[in-house]
Amino acid sequence: GPMGEQSRHIHEVLMNPRLCKIVVVTLAEELPVQESIELVEQIKAEFGQEPEVIGNKFLQSPLEIDELQALRGKVPGRDEFIEFLLMTLNRQNRARERLKGAAINYCELPFIFAEKPLARIERLSREII
């Protein structure tokens, strides 16, 4: 009937990589990365497509982990923030390793500190290109 025909048409569109592109977006956290890896595998198996993967809200630090570690106890009143940065950067590195270990190509979008939504969108569009 009409519902079956419409369902078949939807299935054809979803299975055609020229008409439908699948993008998986993840955060640099353990559970979202694991779920994204599993979703990518399921999409490959069921749709025969290699989805794009985007890591969202990656914090960009001007200092490397070893530089931050060297600052511990040297900047009065900033140890809590330094620990937060270290925890975040280490978590992001683990996420990168897990995605690469699963042979997933992905791109990263930065965490953007902007009050206005349009400013965020403009910045993200420059990162994607």
Secondary structure in CASP SS format (residue, H / E / C, confidence):
PFRMAT SS
TARGET T0000
AUTHOR 0000-0000-0000
METHOD secondary structure of the structure
MODEL  1
G C 1.00
P H 1.00
M H 1.00
G H 1.00
E H 1.00
Q H 1.00
S H 1.00
R H 1.00
H H 1.00
I H 1.00
H H 1.00
E H 1.00
V H 1.00
L H 1.00
M H 1.00
N C 1.00
P C 1.00
R C 1.00
L C 1.00
C C 1.00
K C 1.00
I C 1.00
V E 1.00
V E 1.00
V E 1.00
T E 1.00
L E 1.00
A C 1.00
E C 1.00
E H 1.00
L H 1.00
P H 1.00
V H 1.00
Q H 1.00
E H 1.00
S H 1.00
I H 1.00
E H 1.00
L H 1.00
V H 1.00
E H 1.00
Q H 1.00
I H 1.00
K H 1.00
A H 1.00
E H 1.00
F H 1.00
G C 1.00
Q C 1.00
E C 1.00
P C 1.00
E E 1.00
V E 1.00
I E 1.00
G E 1.00
N E 1.00
K E 1.00
F E 1.00
L C 1.00
Q C 1.00
S C 1.00
P C 1.00
L C 1.00
E C 1.00
I H 1.00
D H 1.00
E H 1.00
L H 1.00
Q H 1.00
A H 1.00
L H 1.00
R C 1.00
G C 1.00
K C 1.00
V C 1.00
P C 1.00
G C 1.00
R C 1.00
D H 1.00
E H 1.00
F H 1.00
I H 1.00
E H 1.00
F H 1.00
L H 1.00
L H 1.00
M H 1.00
T H 1.00
L H 1.00
N H 1.00
R H 1.00
Q H 1.00
N H 1.00
R H 1.00
A H 1.00
R H 1.00
E H 1.00
R H 1.00
L H 1.00
K H 1.00
G H 1.00
A C 1.00
A C 1.00
I C 1.00
N C 1.00
Y E 1.00
C E 1.00
E E 1.00
L E 1.00
P E 1.00
F C 1.00
I C 1.00
F C 1.00
A C 1.00
E C 1.00
K C 1.00
P H 1.00
L H 1.00
A H 1.00
R H 1.00
I H 1.00
E H 1.00
R H 1.00
L H 1.00
S H 1.00
R H 1.00
E H 1.00
I H 1.00
I C 1.00
END
